[in-house]
Amino acid sequence: MAQRDLFRIGRGPSLDRRRFLLAGGAAAAFAAGGVGPTLAIPGDKEVLTSSHWGAFRARVVDGRLVSVAPFERDPFPTAMIQNFPAILYDKSRIAKPMARKSWLEKREKADGAERGKEPFVELDWDRALDIAAEEMRRVKADHGNEAFYAASYGWASGGRFHACDEMTNRLYALHGGYVDDLTNYSFGAGMVLLPHLLGSNQAIGGPFTTWASLVRNTKLIVMFGGATFKNAQITWGGSGEHTTEKWLRQCHAAGIEMIAINPVREDEVGALGMEWRPIRPNSDVALMLALCHTLLTEDLADLSFVERYTAGFAQVRPYILGESDGQPKDADWAAAVTEVPADWIRNLARKMAAQRTMIMTAWSLQRARFGEQPWWGTVLLSALLGQIGLPGGGFGFSYTSINGYAFPPNNVSVPGFSRGRNPVKLRIPVARIADMLLQPGEDFEFNGRQMTYPDIRMIHWAGGNPFHHHQDLNRLTRAWAKPETVIVQDPWWTPTARRADLVLPATTTMERNDIGASPRDRYIFAMPQLVSPVGQARNDFDIYADLAERLGYRADFTEDRDEMGWLRHLYDTARERAVAEGLVLPDFATFWEDGLVVMPRPVDDYIYLADFRADPEANALRTPSGRIELFSEKIAAMGYDDCPGQATWLEPEEWLGAAGEESPLHLISSHPQHRLHSQMDNGPLARASKIQGREPLWLHPEDAAARGLETGDVARLFNARGACQVGVIVSDRVRPGVAMIHEGAWIDPLEPGVPGSLDKHGNPNLVTRDIGSSRLSQACAAQSALVQIEKTEGPLPDITAYDPPEVA
């Protein structure tokens, strides 16, 4: 391949072309409402940078970020970038290092149950880092390295270098190791299951059949879990182009029929002319099995494909037909389970078999009790249709769950900061944090293995918020009291930071230099520091380098590189990789001056499993059989009654079909419109969306009328696990029996730090169930929760979620 110089774009005519490399460290004082820093460089500058929400141009006036504008090449930019100026200077910024008062006095003998209640004491940086190093030495000496939990799960920074979770891991690996996590909250059940079925997780992470192939070849798209533009406003590492909405609109323009099967009708249903089929939550696998039953009994299944490319159908078929348990999984049976009409189910099966069909199944379906089953059902249904590996056919799990998926990888990746080698091999499923803290020494099962929870004495968390993303937050509050020491690094007083013993203020992406890049985007962005750090915030890298120095391994941590040295190193590594692809990237100095490089558009006709279909022997899958495993002997041998060896209808213990008088509504907690999980909940867009300061909750008119609720009311959402206040929106966007709320509101308990206290702000994880999807994956099951709602009368307590805690 001939080498090609990459097209470079300058920062634009309004940019001052001088280098914009600002020295950090200038401290700024806070006023009561949060006042930004004064930078020693006067003037009006526009700077191109990037983030998880996409690229944007930042306007900096006299050292202060005053506004942002979308990157002009982004066809569908997100409004969320407008949050940046406000959250940078918000009163919720952590001004300086602080320690919980009694913990500072008593250390490991302090009562962990006081976390979240007590005032903090201000420290200078030297003392804060001395204390952190002392605790790291003490815990290692007294309890060993399996007493550290330093996984730091969360989205954190959008840059390739300042990834605080990787930096945390590297520090603790040098310290002798730490307990790490397995899987994730987003698609944890699916990522454990799919390697058993398909040999890899390519159907989640890509590449898979591209949007361009769908536009040219697909006639029908069936979306289990629906589709929504808002989920595609974000991506790891940032992006220059938000492409998902563009491609969905092109599918609509091409005349592709789209069906959204979802308890909630998203706005895209109308915008794209989709058919909306409301389904009972958690019942999608029953619908899939009924579609398979119709395909089999009406001779519509492609059994030649099944015979050549799959394994285990001989065990699956009797279950579908009811020969093994006396219950045919036909449309009439599924209609009673799903509340989807039987005739509609039969007609959909016929329609799918008659034309090129793509099945898109959302991540949300597997975040439920027995969440593996709808993803297994997706693979089964696709196999019976026989279109896997054909242009525009088959299945995928990430098309509309995040931006950039189904975009061919650019093959020129910018590496991240190395985590190093962790000497401790113990890892736990990330959704089992509370179990780990509450049940040290107890055994549990995971993916065929017997594992034991460690006795964690110290947690170090950077750039995440478990007091949002975990389930049953009252249970987590009780668990969080168990460790002797909790250190949190964050720019803001998140609910997790407020429950720390030692708090270290970190910079945001706007206060440091970095590189933005994603394998699902063709842009590499320079991310120059826009302003000096607010307050006494420091870069995570500098915090950890100074901690490593106190512990005796600074050179091993930094490799004798500073921030810009690391950026040059990471970029030069990407340049070397580009040569193998026949591409020539500009040198680092040119890249940093110009602001970005744009790589050629990759080939857009990739077809997932096309090579396997062409020759299943030469391109065998990494499964025991080398084929798609519709029945997994390996999973069946594990003996899990909550995850058998094939796609199975298992009725959840807690779902709409089992609703009693006390909790008759099924709660759906979906991805938010105005933030990334809990990030930017303190921003103006999220705040403006609240109802009387509370997170909105959607109710069907029938359910609202039965409770005397109207749009604009405040209500208490509750069950035996907890309660929170929500704002009410009455809408037919949700089907009867379902309540829908966006996750991510910062919890704001009426009695801080007290388990069971009413959350004033509306976080759904006060009422979700902290139980694994199954023993196979032990993944998040947040979408299987029953609740009740009642109107709140009388005066409402003030919202204090964004107020800094008391300082002694």
C-alpha positions in Angstrom: 0.0 0.0 0.0 1.4 3.4 -0.9 1.9 5.7 2.0 -0.5 8.7 2.2 -0.1 11.9 4.0 -3.1 12.6 6.3 -5.3 15.6 5.8 -4.8 18.1 8.5 -7.2 20.8 9.6 -6.1 24.0 11.4 -7.9 25.3 14.4 -9.8 27.8 12.4 -9.4 31.5 11.5 -10.4 32.7 15.0 -7.6 30.9 16.8 -4.5 32.6 18.0 -1.9 30.5 16.3 0.6 30.8 19.1 1.2 27.7 21.2 -1.5 27.3 23.8 0.5 25.3 26.4 -0.4 26.8 29.7 1.6 26.1 32.9 -0.7 24.6 35.6 -0.6 25.3 39.2 -2.0 28.8 39.6 -4.4 28.6 42.5 -7.7 30.5 42.4 -9.9 31.5 45.3 -13.5 30.5 45.4 -16.3 33.0 46.1 -19.5 31.7 47.6 -21.0 30.8 44.2 -17.9 29.4 42.8 -15.5 31.8 41.0 -13.2 30.7 38.3 -9.5 31.2 38.0 -7.6 34.2 36.6 -5.1 33.1 34.1 -2.0 35.3 33.5 -2.5 35.3 29.7 -4.9 38.0 28.6 -6.9 38.0 25.4 -9.6 36.2 23.6 -8.8 32.8 22.3 -10.7 29.9 20.6 -9.3 26.5 21.1 -10.3 23.1 19.6 -10.5 20.3 22.1 -12.4 17.0 22.7 -14.3 15.1 25.3 -16.5 12.0 25.8 -19.3 14.2 24.3 -17.5 15.0 21.2 -15.1 17.7 19.9 -15.9 21.4 20.5 -14.3 24.8 20.2 -13.7 26.6 23.6 -13.6 30.3 23.9 -11.3 31.5 26.6 -11.3 35.2 27.6 -8.6 36.5 29.9 -8.0 33.0 31.2 -11.6 32.0 31.8 -13.7 29.6 29.8 -16.8 31.5 28.8 -18.5 29.5 26.0 -18.2 26.5 23.8 -19.3 25.8 20.2 -19.7 22.4 18.4 -17.0 21.2 16.1 -18.1 22.3 12.7 -17.5 18.9 11.1 -19.8 17.1 13.5 -23.2 16.5 11.8 -25.1 15.9 15.0 -23.3 17.5 18.0 -24.7 17.1 21.4 -25.9 20.1 23.5 -24.2 18.6 26.5 -21.0 20.3 25.7 -22.7 23.5 26.8 -22.3 22.3 30.4 -18.6 22.8 30.4 -18.2 26.5 31.4 -20.7 26.1 34.3 -19.4 22.8 35.8 -15.8 24.0 35.5 -16.5 26.8 38.0 -19.4 25.3 39.9 -19.6 25.6 43.7 -19.4 21.8 43.8 -15.7 21.8 42.8 -13.4 20.5 45.5 -11.2 23.5 46.5 -8.4 21.8 48.3 -7.4 18.5 49.9 -9.6 17.5 52.9 -10.0 14.7 55.4 -13.0 13.5 57.4 -12.6 15.0 60.9 -12.7 11.9 63.1 -10.8 9.8 60.6 -8.0 12.3 60.6 -7.8 12.0 64.4 -8.3 8.2 64.7 -7.4 6.8 61.3 -8.3 3.1 61.1 -10.0 3.2 64.4 -12.6 5.8 63.2 -16.2 4.7 62.7 -16.8 4.2 59.0 -20.5 4.6 59.5 -19.9 8.3 60.0 -18.8 8.7 56.3 -21.2 11.1 54.7 -22.2 12.7 58.0 -19.1 14.3 59.4 -17.5 17.6 58.5 -14.1 17.8 56.7 -10.8 19.4 57.7 -8.7 21.3 55.2 -5.2 20.0 54.5 -2.2 21.2 52.5 -1.1 18.9 49.7 2.1 17.7 51.4 0.2 16.6 54.5 -2.5 15.0 52.4 -0.1 13.0 50.4 2.0 12.0 53.4 -1.2 10.6 55.0 -2.1 8.7 51.9 1.3 7.1 51.6 1.2 6.2 55.3 -2.1 4.5 54.8 -0.8 2.6 51.8 2.2 1.4 53.8 0.1 0.5 56.9 -2.5 -1.5 55.0 0.1 -3.4 53.1 2.1 -4.2 56.2 -0.9 -5.2 58.3 -3.2 -6.9 55.8 -1.3 -7.5 52.5 -2.1 -6.3 49.0 -5.4 -8.2 48.7 -6.8 -5.7 51.2 -6.6 -2.9 48.6 -9.5 -2.2 46.2 -8.2 0.2 43.6 -10.4 -0.6 40.5 -11.7 3.0 40.1 -14.6 2.0 37.8 -16.1 4.9 35.8 -15.9 7.0 32.6 -13.6 9.6 34.1 -11.4 11.6 31.6 -11.9 11.7 27.9 -8.2 11.8 27.1 -5.9 9.0 26.3 -3.2 10.0 28.9 -5.1 11.4 31.9 -7.1 8.2 32.4 -7.3 8.2 36.2 -8.4 4.6 36.5 -5.3 3.4 34.6 -3.1 5.6 36.7 -4.6 4.3 39.9 -4.0 0.7 38.8 -0.4 1.5 37.8 0.3 3.1 41.2 -1.1 0.1 43.2 0.5 -2.4 40.9 3.9 -0.9 41.7 2.9 -1.0 45.4 2.5 -4.8 45.2 -0.9 -5.2 43.7 -4.6 -4.7 44.4 -8.0 -6.3 44.0 -9.3 -5.4 40.5 -12.8 -5.8 38.9 -14.2 -7.9 36.2 -16.9 -7.0 33.6 -18.9 -3.8 33.7 -22.3 -2.3 34.5 -23.1 -1.6 30.8 -23.1 -5.0 29.3 -21.6 -7.3 32.0 -24.0 -10.2 31.5 -23.6 -10.2 27.7 -19.8 -9.9 27.8 -19.6 -13.1 29.9 -22.2 -15.0 27.8 -21.1 -14.2 24.2 -17.7 -15.9 24.3 -19.4 -19.1 25.1 -21.8 -18.7 22.1 -19.6 -16.9 19.6 -16.1 -17.2 20.7 -15.6 -13.5 21.4 -17.3 -10.2 22.2 -17.0 -8.8 18.7 -20.8 -8.5 18.5 -20.6 -6.0 21.3 -17.4 -4.1 20.7 -17.2 -4.5 16.9 -16.4 -4.4 14.2 -19.8 -5.6 13.1 -21.9 -5.1 10.0 -21.6 -1.5 9.1 -24.5 1.0 8.8 -23.6 1.5 5.1 -24.2 -2.2 4.5 -27.6 -1.9 6.2 -28.6 1.1 4.1 -27.8 -0.8 0.9 -29.2 -4.2 1.8 -31.5 -4.3 4.8 -35.3 -4.3 4.4 -36.3 -4.7 8.1 -34.6 -3.7 11.4 -36.1 -5.2 14.5 -34.9 -3.3 17.6 -35.3 -5.2 20.9 -35.0 -2.5 23.5 -35.7 0.3 21.0 -33.3 2.9 19.7 -32.6 6.4 20.9 -30.3 9.2 19.7 -29.4 10.3 23.2 -27.4 7.1 23.9 -25.2 7.8 20.9 -24.2 11.3 22.1 -21.1 9.8 23.9 -18.2 7.5 23.2 -15.0 6.5 24.9 -12.2 8.8 24.0 -14.3 11.3 22.2 -15.3 11.8 18.6 -15.2 14.3 15.8 -18.5 13.0 14.3 -21.7 11.8 15.9 -22.7 9.3 13.3 -25.5 7.1 14.8 -28.3 9.6 14.2 -27.1 10.2 10.7 -27.2 6.5 9.8 -30.5 5.9 11.4 -32.0 8.8 9.4 -30.4 7.3 6.2 -32.0 3.9 7.0 -35.3 5.7 7.3 -34.7 7.6 4.0 -33.8 4.3 2.3 -37.3 2.9 3.1 -36.1 0.4 5.7 -38.9 -0.7 8.0 -38.0 -0.3 11.6 -39.8 -1.8 14.6 -39.0 -0.7 18.2 -39.9 -3.3 20.8 -39.7 -1.5 24.1 -41.8 -0.6 27.2 -41.0 3.1 26.5 -41.6 5.0 23.2 -38.6 7.1 22.5 -38.8 10.3 20.5 -37.0 8.5 17.6 -40.1 6.4 17.0 -41.9 9.3 15.5 -38.9 11.0 13.9 -38.0 7.8 12.0 -41.4 6.4 11.3 -40.9 3.4 13.5 -43.6 1.0 14.6 -43.6 1.0 18.4 -44.6 -2.3 20.1 -44.8 -1.9 23.9 -43.8 -5.1 25.6 -43.8 -6.1 29.3 -40.4 -5.5 30.7 -38.0 -8.4 31.1 -40.0 -10.6 28.7 -38.1 -10.2 25.4 -36.7 -13.7 25.4 -40.2 -15.1 25.5 -41.1 -13.1 22.4 -37.9 -14.3 20.7 -38.7 -17.9 21.5 -42.2 -17.5 20.1 -40.7 -16.1 16.9 -38.5 -19.1 16.7 -41.5 -21.4 17.2 -43.3 -19.8 14.3 -40.3 -20.1 12.1 -40.0 -23.8 12.9 -43.7 -24.8 12.7 -44.3 -22.9 9.5 -41.1 -24.2 7.7 -39.6 -20.7 7.6 -36.4 -21.5 9.5 -33.2 -21.9 7.5 -32.3 -25.3 8.9 -29.4 -25.8 6.4 -27.7 -22.8 8.0 -28.4 -24.2 11.4 -26.9 -27.5 10.5 -23.7 -26.2 9.0 -22.9 -23.2 11.2 -24.3 -23.9 14.7 -24.0 -26.5 17.4 -26.6 -27.8 19.9 -29.9 -27.1 18.1 -30.9 -30.7 18.7 -31.1 -29.9 22.4 -32.8 -26.5 21.8 -35.5 -27.6 19.4 -37.5 -29.8 21.9 -37.7 -26.9 24.3 -39.0 -24.5 21.7 -41.6 -27.0 20.5 -42.6 -27.9 24.1 -41.5 -31.6 23.7 -39.2 -31.4 26.7 -41.4 -29.5 29.2 -44.9 -29.8 27.8 -45.2 -26.1 27.0 -44.8 -25.1 23.3 -43.2 -21.6 23.2 -45.7 -20.5 20.6 -47.2 -17.1 20.0 -50.2 -17.7 22.2 -48.0 -18.6 25.1 -45.7 -15.6 24.5 -48.7 -13.2 24.2 -49.6 -14.0 27.9 -46.1 -13.4 29.0 -45.2 -10.4 26.9 -48.6 -8.7 26.4 -47.8 -8.6 22.7 -50.6 -10.0 20.5 -50.1 -13.5 19.2 -51.1 -12.6 15.6 -48.6 -9.8 15.6 -45.9 -12.2 16.8 -46.6 -14.7 14.0 -46.7 -12.0 11.4 -43.4 -10.5 12.5 -41.8 -14.0 12.2 -43.1 -14.3 8.7 -41.9 -10.8 7.8 -38.4 -11.4 9.2 -38.0 -14.6 7.2 -39.3 -13.1 4.0 -36.6 -10.3 3.7 -33.2 -9.2 4.7 -33.5 -8.5 8.5 -31.1 -7.0 11.0 -31.8 -7.6 14.7 -30.5 -4.9 17.0 -30.7 -5.8 20.7 -29.9 -3.1 23.3 -27.5 -3.3 26.2 -30.4 -2.5 28.6 -32.1 -5.8 28.1 -29.2 -7.8 29.8 -29.1 -5.4 32.7 -31.9 -7.4 34.4 -32.5 -10.6 36.3 -31.6 -13.5 33.9 -30.3 -10.8 31.5 -28.2 -13.3 29.5 -31.4 -14.8 28.1 -32.5 -12.1 25.6 -29.0 -11.9 24.2 -28.9 -15.7 23.8 -32.4 -15.5 22.3 -31.1 -12.9 19.8 -28.4 -15.3 18.6 -30.8 -18.2 18.4 -33.4 -16.2 16.4 -30.7 -14.9 14.0 -29.5 -18.4 13.4 -32.9 -19.7 12.5 -33.4 -16.8 10.1 -30.1 -17.9 8.5 -28.9 -14.4 7.5 -25.8 -14.2 9.7 -22.8 -13.2 7.7 -24.9 -11.8 4.8 -24.8 -8.1 3.8 -27.4 -6.2 5.9 -28.5 -9.3 7.9 -27.7 -10.9 11.2 -27.5 -9.2 14.6 -25.6 -6.8 16.8 -25.8 -5.5 20.3 -24.3 -2.0 20.2 -25.8 -0.2 17.2 -27.6 2.6 19.2 -26.2 2.1 22.7 -23.2 4.4 22.1 -21.7 6.5 19.4 -19.4 5.1 16.7 -20.3 1.5 16.8 -20.8 -0.1 13.4 -18.1 2.3 12.3 -15.2 0.4 10.8 -12.1 0.7 13.1 -9.5 3.1 11.8 -6.6 0.7 12.8 -4.5 3.6 14.0 -5.1 3.7 17.7 -3.5 6.0 20.2 -2.5 3.9 23.2 -3.4 4.9 26.8 -1.3 5.2 29.9 -0.1 1.7 30.9 -1.7 0.1 33.9 1.3 -2.1 34.5 1.2 -5.7 35.7 -0.9 -6.4 38.8 0.8 -9.0 41.0 -2.6 -9.7 42.7 -4.7 -11.9 40.5 -7.9 -11.7 42.5 -10.7 -9.9 40.6 -14.4 -9.5 41.4 -17.4 -8.8 39.1 -17.8 -5.0 39.3 -21.5 -5.2 40.3 -20.7 -7.2 43.4 -18.9 -4.4 45.3 -21.4 -4.4 48.2 -21.2 -8.2 48.5 -17.5 -8.0 48.7 -17.4 -5.4 51.5 -20.3 -7.1 53.5 -19.2 -10.7 53.0 -15.4 -11.0 53.2 -14.3 -14.6 53.1 -17.5 -15.9 51.6 -17.5 -18.0 48.4 -19.5 -17.1 45.3 -19.8 -18.5 41.8 -18.8 -16.7 38.6 -18.6 -18.2 35.0 -18.0 -21.7 36.2 -15.5 -20.7 38.9 -15.7 -20.8 42.7 -14.3 -17.5 44.0 -13.9 -15.9 47.4 -14.5 -12.3 48.4 -11.4 -10.6 49.9 -11.3 -8.6 53.1 -10.9 -5.1 51.8 -9.4 -2.6 54.3 -8.7 0.3 51.9 -10.5 1.7 48.8 -8.9 4.2 46.5 -11.3 5.6 43.9 -10.6 8.1 41.2 -12.9 9.4 38.6 -16.0 7.4 39.3 -19.2 7.5 41.3 -20.3 4.1 42.8 -22.9 6.0 44.8 -24.7 6.4 41.6 -24.0 3.4 39.4 -24.4 0.7 42.0 -27.7 -0.8 42.9 -29.5 -0.6 46.3 -27.5 2.4 47.5 -28.8 1.9 51.1 -27.1 -1.5 51.1 -23.9 0.1 49.6 -24.0 2.7 52.4 -23.9 0.0 55.0 -21.1 -1.8 53.0 -19.1 1.4 52.6 -18.7 1.7 56.4 -16.6 -1.5 56.5 -13.2 -0.4 55.1 -10.7 1.3 57.3 -9.7 4.0 54.8 -11.4 5.4 51.7 -9.5 7.8 49.4 -11.3 9.6 46.6 -9.9 11.8 43.9 -12.4 13.9 41.9 -12.9 17.4 40.6 -16.4 17.7 42.3 -18.1 16.8 45.6 -19.9 13.8 44.1 -21.8 11.6 46.5 -18.8 9.3 46.6 -16.4 12.1 47.4 -18.6 13.1 50.3 -18.3 9.6 51.7 -14.5 9.5 51.7 -12.0 9.8 54.5 -9.4 11.6 52.4 -10.4 13.7 49.4 -7.9 14.9 46.8 -9.1 17.5 44.3 -8.3 16.6 40.7 -8.3 18.7 37.5 -10.8 18.3 34.7 -9.9 17.8 31.0 -10.1 21.6 30.6 -7.3 22.1 33.1 -4.6 19.8 31.6 -3.1 18.7 28.3 -4.2 15.5 26.6 -4.9 13.7 23.4 -8.5 12.7 22.3 -8.9 9.6 20.1 -11.2 6.6 19.7 -10.8 3.6 17.4 -14.4 4.3 16.3 -13.6 7.7 15.0 -11.2 9.0 12.3 -10.0 12.0 14.2 -7.1 12.5 16.6 -7.4 15.7 18.6 -5.0 17.7 20.6 -6.6 18.7 23.9 -4.5 21.7 25.1 -5.0 23.0 28.6 -7.6 25.8 28.4 -7.4 27.4 31.9 -5.3 27.1 35.0 -6.5 24.7 37.6 -9.4 25.8 39.7 -8.6 26.1 43.4 -5.8 23.7 44.4 -6.8 20.9 41.9 -3.9 18.9 40.6 -3.6 16.4 37.7 -4.0 12.8 38.7 -0.6 12.0 37.2 1.1 14.6 39.4 -0.8 13.3 42.5 0.3 9.8 41.8 3.8 10.7 40.9 4.3 12.5 44.2 2.7 9.5 46.0 5.0 7.2 44.2 8.0 9.3 45.3 7.0 9.0 48.9 6.7 5.2 48.4 10.1 4.9 46.6 9.1 4.3 43.0 8.5 7.6 41.3 10.8 6.8 38.3 9.0 3.5 37.7 5.6 5.3 37.7 6.6 8.3 35.5 9.3 6.5 33.4 11.0 9.9 33.7 8.4 11.6 31.5 6.3 14.6 32.4 2.8 15.3 31.0 4.0 16.6 27.6 6.6 13.8 27.4 3.9 11.2 27.8 1.7 12.9 25.2 4.6 12.9 22.7 5.4 9.2 23.5 1.8 8.1 23.1 1.4 10.0 19.8 4.7 8.8 18.4 3.6 5.2 19.2 0.4 5.9 17.1 2.6 7.3 14.3 4.6 4.0 14.3 1.4 2.0 14.1 0.2 4.2 11.2 3.2 3.3 9.1 2.0 -0.3 9.1 -1.3 0.9 7.6 0.4 2.9 4.9 -0.3 6.2 6.6 2.0 9.1 7.5 0.9 11.1 10.5 2.5 14.5 11.0 5.1 14.8 13.7 4.0 15.7 17.2 4.9 19.4 17.1 2.9 19.8 13.9 0.0 17.8 15.3 -0.1 19.9 18.5 0.1 23.2 16.6 -2.6 22.2 14.0 -4.9 20.6 16.7 -5.9 17.4 14.9 -5.4 14.9 12.2 -8.1 13.3 10.1 -7.5 9.8 8.8 -9.1 8.5 5.6 -12.6 7.0 5.9 -12.3 3.3 6.4 -14.0 0.7 4.2 -17.7 0.8 5.0 -18.9 -2.6 3.8 -17.6 -4.9 6.6 -20.0 -7.8 7.3 -19.9 -9.5 10.7 -19.1 -13.2 10.4 -18.9 -13.1 6.6 -15.6 -15.0 6.6 -17.1 -17.6 9.0 -20.1 -18.0 6.7 -17.9 -18.4 3.6 -15.8 -21.1 5.2 -16.7 -22.2 8.7 -13.8 -24.7 8.9 -11.1 -22.3 7.9 -12.6 -19.5 10.0 -13.8 -21.5 12.9 -15.1 -19.5 15.9 -13.2 -19.8 19.3 -16.0 -21.9 20.8 -15.6 -25.6 21.7 -17.4 -26.6 18.5 -15.9 -23.9 16.3 -19.5 -22.9 15.5 -22.2 -20.8 17.0 -23.3 -22.6 20.2 -27.1 -22.5 20.4 -26.7 -25.0 23.3 -23.6 -24.6 25.4 -22.4 -27.8 27.0 -19.9 -25.8 29.0 -22.6 -23.6 30.6 -24.9 -26.5 31.1 -22.2 -28.3 33.0 -21.9 -25.4 35.4 -25.3 -26.5 36.7 -26.7 -23.0 37.2 -30.5 -23.0 37.5 -30.4 -19.2 36.8 -28.6 -19.7 33.5 -29.2 -23.1 31.8 -27.4 -24.3 28.7 -29.7 -22.6 26.2 -31.9 -19.6 25.7 -34.7 -20.1 28.2 -37.7 -18.2 29.6 -37.0 -17.7 33.3 -39.6 -15.6 35.2 -37.8 -13.0 37.3 -38.7 -12.9 41.0 -39.4 -9.2 40.7 -41.1 -7.9 37.5 -44.4 -6.5 36.2 -45.8 -10.0 35.8 -45.4 -10.7 39.5 -46.6 -7.3 40.8 -48.6 -7.3 44.0 -50.7 -4.7 45.6 -47.9 -3.0 47.4 -45.5 -2.5 44.4 -47.4 -2.7 41.2 -45.2 -0.7 38.9 -42.1 -1.9 37.0 -39.3 0.7 37.1 -37.2 1.3 34.0 -34.1 3.4 34.6 -32.7 4.6 31.3 -29.7 6.5 30.1 -30.1 10.2 30.6 -30.7 12.9 28.0 -28.6 15.7 29.6 -25.6 14.0 31.2 -23.3 10.9 31.0 -24.7 8.7 33.9 -24.0 11.0 36.8 -21.4 13.2 35.1 -22.7 16.7 34.5 -25.7 16.3 36.8 -24.4 19.5 38.3 -24.6 21.2 34.9 -27.2 23.6 33.7 -28.9 21.2 31.2 -29.6 18.5 33.8 -30.7 21.1 36.4 -33.1 22.7 34.0 -34.7 19.3 33.3 -35.7 18.8 36.9 -39.2 19.3 38.3 -39.1 21.3 41.5 -35.4 20.3 41.7 -36.3 16.5 41.4 -35.4 14.1 38.6 -38.4 13.6 36.3 -40.3 10.3 36.2 -42.7 9.3 33.4 -46.0 7.6 34.2 -48.8 6.5 31.9 -52.0 8.5 32.3 -53.8 5.5 33.8 -51.2 4.9 36.5 -51.0 8.6 37.3 -54.8 9.0 37.6 -55.0 6.0 39.9 -52.6 7.8 42.2 -54.0 11.3 41.9 -50.8 12.5 40.1 -50.4 15.2 37.5 -47.5 16.6 35.5 -45.4 18.9 37.8 -46.2 17.1 41.0 -43.5 15.7 43.3 -44.0 12.1 44.4 -42.2 9.5 46.6 -40.9 6.5 44.6 -40.4 3.7 47.0 -40.2 0.0 47.9 -38.7 -2.0 50.8 -35.2 -1.1 49.7 -35.5 2.7 49.8 -37.2 5.8 48.7 -36.6 8.9 46.7 -38.5 12.0 45.6 -39.2 12.5 41.9 -40.9 15.0 39.7 -43.9 13.6 37.7 -44.5 13.7 34.0 -47.7 12.1 32.8 -47.2 10.7 29.3 -48.3 7.9 27.0 -44.6 7.4 26.1 -44.6 4.6 28.7 -46.9 1.7 28.6 -49.3 1.1 31.6 -47.7 -0.5 34.6 -44.3 1.0 33.9 -42.5 4.0 35.4 -39.5 5.4 33.6 -36.7 7.6 35.1 -33.3 8.6 33.8 -30.5 7.4 36.0 -27.7 9.7 37.2 -29.1 12.2 39.7 -26.6 12.8 42.6 -28.2 11.3 45.7 -29.2 13.8 48.3 -30.4 12.1 51.5 -32.6 13.9 53.9 -30.2 12.5 56.6 -26.8 12.3 55.1 -24.9 9.1 55.6 -27.9 7.3 57.1 -29.0 4.1 55.3 -32.7 4.2 54.5 -33.0 8.0 54.5 -35.2 9.6 51.8 -33.3 10.7 48.8 -34.6 14.2 48.0 -33.2 14.3 44.4 -34.5 11.2 42.5 -31.8 8.6 42.1 -33.5 5.3 41.0 -30.7 3.1 42.5 -32.2 3.8 45.9 -34.9 1.2 44.9 -33.1 -1.1 42.5 -32.1 -4.6 43.6 -28.5 -5.5 44.3 -28.5 -9.0 42.9 -26.5 -10.6 40.1 -28.1 -11.3 36.7 -27.1 -14.9 37.2 -24.3 -17.0 38.7 -22.8 -17.0 35.2 -22.1 -13.3 35.0 -23.0 -11.8 38.4 -23.8 -8.7 36.4 -26.1 -5.7 37.1 -29.8 -6.4 37.3 -31.1 -2.9 37.7 -34.0 -3.2 35.3 -35.8 -5.8 37.4 -37.4 -3.7 40.1 -40.9 -3.1 41.3 -41.9 0.2 43.0 -44.9 2.2 44.2 -45.5 5.9 43.9 -47.4 8.3 46.0 -47.9 12.1 45.9 -45.8 14.2 48.3 -47.9 16.8 50.1 -46.6 19.8 52.0 -43.3 21.8 51.9 -40.4 20.2 50.1 -36.9 20.0 51.5 -34.2 22.0 49.8 -31.9 20.3 47.3 -28.4 20.2 48.6 -26.8 17.7 46.3 -24.4 20.2 44.8 -23.4 22.1 48.0 -20.0 21.4 49.4 -20.0 19.6 52.8 -19.3 21.3 56.0 -15.7 22.2 56.8 -14.7 22.1 60.4 
